[in-house]
Amino acid sequence: MDWNIVEDCLKEYIGECAEITETSDVVYIGADFPDEFAHSKDTKELRGANMYAKANSSSIIREMIEIATNKTFAENYAQKHNTDAKWGWYRYDTRFAIPVYDNAGELVSYNVFKARILVRHANDGKLYLYDILRTKKETSKPLEQ
């Protein structure tokens, strides 16, 4: 996987925002997101289908934010984030699906993935998308067409 290409594609989102439907939180996409998404420790640990799923999710970032649920909060304890996450971190659950096609090119099902959205609460009071974590295929029966 060439994560530099994924990072370049994500740079198009910088400056945009999306609203989480469940909480009405507005999440901005800052300049640090593309690099963190493509080169974080979490990304480096991904393998196989989960790695490809995270890369493919880069085209639906806004939608993943909009459907996020299960908001949780954590204080910021890392000195290196004293400015960019001064007011702590939020995590949300999200999900997305990737279509599965047969040899004839017909859609046969979807592989559903879940992930955690990591959002930093910055010094300016705004919420900024920081990374998408724990991308993992659902083990339940996939959605049928």
N, C-alpha and C positions, 0 to 999 in steps of 0.2 A: 504494500500500500504506500503510495507516495503522499504522505501527509502534508507536504509543502503545497501540493496542488489543492488539497482540501482547504488548507489555511488561506490560500489566495482566493478561493471561492467565497469563503466566509467573510472576507474583508468587505464584500458588497453590503453586508448587513450593518456595518458600523454606523451608528447614529440613528438607527431605527428603534422602535419600541413596540411592545405587544402587551396587551392586558390579559391577565389571568382571569378567566371567567368566574371561577369559584370565589376568588378573594378580591377582585377588582384591583389587584396590585399591578402597577405599570412597571414593566421590566425593560430597561434600556440595554442596547448592545453596544458596549464600549470597545475601544481599540485593543484592549488586552484579550478579549474573548477568542479571536481566531487562533492566536498562538497557543493559548492555554488548551483549547479544544483539541488542537492537532498534536501538541507535544507534551501534554501533562503525564504525570506518573500513571494515572488511570488509563490513558490511551496506550501507553507503552506496554501495559500489562495485558491488553486485549489480544485475543487470538481468534482465528477462524471466522465463523459466521458473525460473532459479536463485534469483531473488528470491522468487518465490511458493513455491518448494520450501522455502527456509529458513523462511519464515513458517509453512508447514504443518507443518514438523518440530517446531514448538513444542509440539505435542500429544503427542509421543512421546520427549521428552527422556530419560526414565529408560531406555527401551528402547535408545536410541542409546548411552547410557553402558554398559549391560550387554553389548552386542555389540562394544564398541570393541576394537581390536587394534593391534599395531605401536607399542608405547609407545616414545617417545623423550624425552630430557631436554635442557633448555637452562638454563644459569645465568640468574639475574636480573641484568640490567645497568642497568635503569631505576631511577633513584633514587626515582621516585614509587611504585614497588612494593616498597620495602625492607621494609615490614611485611607487606603482604598477599601477597607472593610471596617472602618472605625466603629460602626454600629452593629457589627456582627454579620452572621451568615444565615441565609434561609435555604432550605432544601424542599423540593417539591417532587412528587412522583409524576411521571408522564409515561406515555406509551406511543408506539407507532407501529405500522405494519408495512411489510415489504411483500409485493406480489410474487407468487411462484407460478412459473409457466411450464407446460409440458413440452416435449420435443417438437410438437407441431405449432408451438407459439401460443397455445390457448391457456388462458388463466385458469388454474386449477385450485388455488387456495392462497392464503396469506400466512406468512410467518410473522407473529406478533412479538414485539420486543418491548421490554420495560426499561426505564432509565430514571435517574435522579437528576434534577436540574439544580445546580449550585448557583446561588445568587448572593452577591455581596451588597451590603448596605453601606454605601460610601459616606464620606465626610460631608458631601453636598446634600445628603438626605435622600438621594435617589437609589433605586435598586438597579444593579447591573448584572447581567448574565455573566457568569464566570466560567462555567464548564458544564458539560453533560457527563454524568458519572454512572458507573455500574450498568452499562448497556448489557442486557442479558435477554436471551430468547425465553419467551414464556414456555413453560413445559406443558401447559394445558393443551387441549385439542385446538389446532389452528382454526381461524374463522373460515368458513366455506363461502363460496360465492353465492 
